[in-house]
């Protein structure tokens, strides 16, 4: 028995051949639509994942900025305290010099 790779249309009428071609066209269009829908779903999934990642990063950035603001306030407090202590050390040093005379 020989291998048949394509159907033979020798015994079919023109209408049957056109009907067969219409079925082939319909299957190709349906396959193309399924392919495009798959691509769209894949891109939508990628978009959603990136949007979720962006949202998480914005939240983390907000937390870091809040900590940074608190740390800057603490640093300013420490700086003011250091300046005050430095001034007091100078004042005490002068009193020591006066007491030595």
C-alpha positions in Angstrom: 0.0 0.0 0.0 1.5 3.3 -1.1 1.9 6.2 1.3 -0.7 9.0 0.7 0.5 12.4 1.9 -2.3 14.5 0.4 -5.9 13.7 -0.4 -6.8 13.0 -4.0 -9.4 15.3 -5.5 -9.8 13.4 -8.8 -13.3 12.0 -7.9 -14.6 15.2 -6.2 -16.8 17.9 -7.7 -15.9 21.5 -7.7 -18.3 22.2 -4.9 -16.7 19.5 -2.7 -13.2 20.8 -3.4 -14.4 24.4 -2.6 -16.0 23.1 0.6 -12.8 21.3 1.6 -10.7 24.5 0.9 -13.2 26.5 3.0 -12.7 24.0 5.9 -8.9 24.3 5.5 -9.2 28.1 5.6 -11.4 28.0 8.6 -9.0 25.7 10.5 -6.1 28.0 9.6 -7.9 31.1 10.8 -9.0 29.3 14.0 -5.4 28.2 14.6 -4.2 31.8 14.0 -6.7 33.2 16.4 -5.8 30.7 19.1 -2.1 31.6 18.5 -2.8 35.3 18.8 -4.9 34.7 22.0 -2.0 32.7 23.5 0.4 35.5 22.7 -1.9 38.1 24.2 -2.4 36.0 27.4 1.4 35.6 27.7 1.9 39.3 27.3 -0.9 40.1 29.7 0.7 37.7 32.3 4.1 39.4 31.8 2.5 42.8 32.2 0.7 41.8 35.4 3.9 40.3 36.8 5.9 43.5 36.1 3.1 45.7 37.5 3.1 43.6 40.7 6.9 43.9 40.9 6.7 47.7 40.4 4.1 48.0 43.1 6.2 46.0 45.6 9.3 48.2 44.7 7.3 51.4 45.3 6.2 50.1 48.7 9.8 49.2 49.6 11.0 52.6 48.5 8.3 54.3 50.6 9.5 52.3 53.7 13.1 53.1 53.0 12.3 56.8 52.6 10.4 56.8 55.9 13.4 55.2 57.7 15.7 57.7 56.0 13.6 60.6 57.1 13.6 59.3 60.7 17.4 58.7 60.5 18.0 62.2 59.2 16.0 63.6 62.1 18.1 61.5 64.5 21.3 62.6 62.8 20.3 66.2 63.2 19.6 65.7 66.9 23.0 64.0 67.4 24.7 66.8 65.5 23.0 69.4 67.6 24.0 67.5 70.8 27.6 67.2 69.5 27.8 70.9 68.8 26.4 71.7 72.3 28.9 69.3 74.0 31.8 70.7 72.0 30.8 74.2 73.2 30.6 73.0 76.8 34.0 71.3 76.5 35.5 74.7 75.3 33.8 76.5 78.1 35.1 74.0 80.7 38.6 74.1 79.1 38.6 77.9 79.5 37.5 77.6 83.2 40.3 75.1 83.8 42.9 77.6 82.3 41.5 80.4 84.5 41.7 78.2 87.5 45.3 77.4 86.9 46.3 81.1 86.9 
